Amino acid sequence: MSNIFRELLKKVGSGNHTGENLTRGEAAIATKMMLQGEATPAQIGAFLIAHRIKRPTGEELAGMLDAFDELGPKLQPIIAARPVIVLGIPYDGRTRTAPISHVTALLLAAAGQPIVMHGGDRLPTKYGLPLIEIWQGLGVDWTALALPQTQQVFAQTGIGFIHTPNHFPLTRSIWEYRDQLGKRPPFATMELIWCPYAGEAHLIAGFVHPPTEGMFQAALELRGVKNYTLIKGLEGSCDLPRDRTAIIALSATPNLERLLLSPHDYGITSKNVPLGTTEELITQIQDVLAGKPGELMQTALWNGGFYLWRSGICSDMRSGIAKTEELLTNGAVAAKLQEISQIVKSASENTLQHI
């Protein structure tokens, strides 16, 4: 048993009257001790559920991110005209609405905007459709790449993917606790604003509950992050909704700038696409990449327009939507997928040859 960890556990688990928040340094120590197995299983389980009940502070999230920076992987800087976008999307996937983030990533890369995604396999508590399975359905298997090969693909194509089970195996034990507890611990919140890229980045994170936005802002300010976008997206993702006004926070000094975007104002129909089977989704995405009209195409245009504008490629939303339609219908986005698929396959074959 770790006496040091026990004292940290006592602080977060003592209740409303005597409990205390952790300092940034203490949160970093607690995170490292859990990831490295220095605390006992009983201590880790108790800490995770107590911290969830207490709710993390921005300072605690900053400390947890410090630990991830120290122990976790990072893609190294590449030559890019703009800051690399890092998308923070819930690791436990989607169950209700069709995701569009893969199309968005391919679109941005095709337009010259590099992007990094990260996540794992089907994970608790939701066990929804994760990013990695959609990539595999599109012919891109990131799980076969070691980190150096992922770096190579990222540098060549403008898209990188940190697959945490392979690239950050220390996190595996935390997912086991999360499954046993049946609740999301604060790690699930922190992961959304984790940046596994060592260069200049534009962090874009999704969230569900309004208090999370304030925690994100506090944590990012403490860590000196100035370039970020926070989106109240579909199922906590970075996908803009179509059934309501999109609520977005843009980093600004000294206060956040609030942006409200209504689909109606841009001729986008107000209907989110429901998620069917994985096979059905892959077919829908392939139709979008082929430039075919449909409901998911509307979602692609809505999100693509925003991201092309926010990244500085287009001057406003309307020109971003028009540019998205152009890149989808002229085959540029489909060509980017083909390029990535071929390069990932080649890199994975080289990895196998060296095993």
Secondary structure as UniProt FT lines:
FT   HELIX           3..12
FT   HELIX           15..18
FT   HELIX           24..35
FT   TURN            36..37
FT   HELIX           41..54
FT   HELIX           58..71
FT   STRAND          84..88
FT   TURN            91..92
FT   HELIX           101..110
FT   TURN            111..112
FT   STRAND          115..119
FT   TURN            124..126
FT   HELIX           131..137
FT   TURN            138..139
FT   HELIX           142..144
FT   HELIX           147..157
FT   STRAND          159..163
FT   HELIX           164..167
FT   HELIX           169..171
FT   HELIX           172..181
FT   HELIX           187..190
FT   HELIX           191..193
FT   STRAND          201..206
FT   HELIX           210..222
FT   TURN            223..224
FT   STRAND          228..231
FT   HELIX           234..236
FT   STRAND          246..250
FT   STRAND          257..261
FT   HELIX           263..266
FT   HELIX           278..289
FT   TURN            290..291
FT   HELIX           295..310
FT   TURN            311..312
FT   HELIX           317..329
FT   TURN            330..331
FT   HELIX           332..353
//
